[in-house]
Amino acid sequence: MKLFWKFFFSIMIVTQVCFSIGGYVLIQYNFQNTLHREIDYLYSENDTLYYLFYDNLMNLYERSYGVISSDEFSKELTMIMSYQTFKNNNMSFQIYTNNDKIFTHNMKIDYENEMKDHLEVNQRAYRVMDINDHYYIYCTRKFKLAGMTCYIDNYHNADQIFLDQYNQYNIFLVLMIIIFIVDAIVIMMISWWLSSPIKKLSTATKKLANHQYDVDLPIQNNDEIGTLSKDFLDMAKQTELYIDQLKEYNQRQELFIGNFTHELKTPLTSIIGYADMLRSKKVSEEEMILSANQIVTEGKRLESISRKLMNLIVLKKHDFVFNHISSTAFFDSLYDTVMPILKKENIRLEKNIEEYPLYIEYDLMKTVCLNIIDNAKNAIDENGIIIINGKCIEGGYQIIIKDNGKGISQEDIQKITQAFYMVDKSRTRSHGGAGLGLAIVQEVIHLHHGQIEFESELNQGTSVIITLKENNDEI
């Protein structure tokens, strides 16, 4: 059962039961009060009759010196009943003995008095009886007079009391029907008002389950439901933030794996190239030492760059150690690394380097240059040339890597630093790329507080300009 109907039926049942019990108790209370007032009045009347008859009969008894006949009793009673008091009050009563001899009465109905046998002397009692579809309240008193056991009975008609109770029940039934209808409408509105925030919360929960985190949940009250709604919104925001963090972390992992695979290719190609030269050719001892040294250097750089890329991409650490390195030595090392690769592709590499103390993280900056050269190599079809220029400029140092490849459109230039974006997907994939290189380049240049720009024309080539600031000691 839905919460709306639980609210509705529970409140309806409680209100109707409480109202029914309250109305019944009120009617019964009123009925009992009226009935007891009538009984008190009947008792008072019985007392009046008793004292009036008893005093007069006792006077007669004393005047007769204790000898009085039934006829004299009856005559005295008849005289008493002729008093104006009885004529005006129109009382209904009778006086009789325990052997049912009636001295006098003005009863208009007959009934069997079952109470007299259970009474003590000078005790009185009442009984409500239904005679011929009419209600009567009878009162009986037992007393002793001249050695005789006598009784005084009187009664009142109680039809009006029971009729009032019946009419009150009818009115109460009509009121119950009216109140039921009004109550149902009001409680339905209250139930809707109480359950509406919960319905909205349920809808928001379904949206959240369907990965829709932009839930709109207006908070109108400061009650428990309002607090729950606020907590739910906070949870949705935290969940969205956590999901975004997971996506970002997952993307960083993919970026690391793709980029590490990309970075693995260049040193391995260089290592394989030098190793193949040592295996297939007779070289001088000096050339052998230089080739072996290059293999060891690239192997160590491969080990180092894997750890640094993990810190940079996945763990987002920026606490790298920067050192001053001669620009000439840096680009000579770069030249030695890429020569076997470019030679295999028949691409000529030229470098024009001005001496400058670069303040860089060696492995990461070399990764930047290797990525750019690799992209240039992939963009060249034939008669390729890659030119590396390093020059001092005002306030820093500028590195320009230029190729005569296919070039890049202006639309693609705006997107090439995005992770996984590839200008020519078929060409990049054929060379084992994943569109990750320039995204890492951008990250490393940002780490060095530098700038990177791209200038390109279709079928003319591309120039990548890296500007490093002079005061890089503050990095």
CORGI-V283339 format. One line per field, one symbol per residue. burial: 1 if it has 24 or more other ideal C-beta (glycine too) atoms within 12 Angstrom, else 0. A space follows every 10 residues. Layout:
burial=???
//
This chain:
burial=0001001100 1100010011 0010001000 1001100110 1110110111 0111011001 1000000100 0010011001 1000010000 1111111000 0111110000 1010110010 0001111110 0000111111 1110110011 1111111100 1100100000 0100010000 0010001000 1001101101 1001000100 0010101000 0000100010 0110010010 0000000000 0100110111 0111111111 1111101100 0000000000 1001101100 1101110110 1111000001 0100101001 1111111111 1100101010 1010010111 1111111111 1111111111 0001111111 0000011111 1111111100 0110011011 1111000100 1011111111 1111101111 0101010000 1111111100 01001
//
